[in-house]
Amino acid sequence: MQYQSPASIDEAVAALASIGGARVLAGGTDLLVQLRSGAASPAAVIDIKNIAGLRTISETADGFRIGAAVSGAEITDHEALVRAWPGVTEAAGLIGSTQVQGRASLGGNVCNASPAADTTPALIAARAIAEIVGPGGKRSIPVEQIATGPGKTSLASGEIVVSFLLPKRPASSADAYLRLIPRTEMDIAVAGAAVSLTLAEDGTIADARVGIGAVAPTPLVLDASFLVGTTLDEAVLAKLAEAAGAAARPIDDKRGTIDYRRKVVGVLAKRAALIAYERAKGAR
Amino acid sequence: MAKSHVSTTVNGDPVEFLCDTAETMLDVLRNTMGLTGTKEGCGTGDCGACSIIVDGRLVCGCLMLAVEATGKQVTTIEGIGAPDRLHPVQQAFLEDAALQCGFCTPGFIVAAKALLDRNPDPSETEIRYWLAGNLCRCTGYDKIVRAVQHAAAEMKGQPA
């Protein structure tokens, strides 16, 4: 196995294009486990952590840009990002242990394409855009278009996700992410839900977006337009829970049954909406 | 295939080593450098026995390729305290009997030191969450948590 640590995106793309079967290495918390088990045996790993911009979080006029190789610990330590996107950052903070968060990257969590990835529903709710560079140049797509199935992405050969853009937040906006696991830490979501809200002056919801995870082959966007104009009364929350359960296409496995996941994802969506609503009221 | 040449810093000392690209930092620490205080438990990032600190971040040695250590500052259990001058976390683990078989202990001490370096006064909840990635099958964790609280108190009482 070759190891390359390019200093630029162009070099990384060229290396990926020239070596058949090369894999991108960011935090490595999924890839190294695959290497050890033999599930992956790439001809080369291309370490993207030494590329300028891929390890930084920057605030611009358009919002936040998070480099794809930024670790969970770097995300949860970034005070301005945590203030603006409490849901995205709490999702990043739920992945694995302190040790895993020291390395595991946002780009890796999305591109590993686990149906139960914690950050992906939160990024979907946030309307995050992934910036991708490949042999054909640059393109930008909404995060929900990256994963196409368990472990599968829409990235073409040689393409790398280099960063995520989180849009600028209007006043009175906030997000929240909740997942269910049988223990309190170090586990994989049975179901997850993220809600991002913007409130109008009168406290009604002006904009809403919901992402759900671990209940379908990929994290999903939920049509939450019915939340707009409401203040999350009981009837609207019941409709949200029902919509989340109806959109879910879960599997039965050791972590939960289909019926349980449909039920739980609705409860989580409701609770996340209430948390995001309270946070948005405080974010005026 | 030719081995990779890596220049890094381990426990404050400049170190150079040769490794295969597939070798982990844990492999090189233990097998090449003889620093066997860092343990291999699961090898998949679940148990924390191989906890090390790299450029100020707590990580699993088993989830890092050794070639990635180039230019980094690596701290292992061997770099924490000295035989005649234990780190307060080590002293507290001894005094409070926060270990039984001891296999997980280096990982716990490295992780606890990393916690106290950034949060000198952690709550019990903060300690338990921080250490959730360190597994101990003997103690039931209570003595470990108490030892970390004890060390935090000792460190606050010490003159800077």
Interface residues (C-beta under 8 A of the other chain):
Chain A: M1 Q2 Y3 S5 L25 G27 G28 T29 L32 V33 L35 R36 S37 V45 D47 K49 S71 A73 G96 S97 T98 Q99 V100 G102 R103 T184 E185 M186
Chain B: S4 T21 A22 T24 G43 T44 G45 D46 G48 S51 V54 R57 L58 V59 C60 C62 L63 M64 L65 V67 E68 T70 A111 A114 L115 Y129 W130 L131 A132 G133 N134
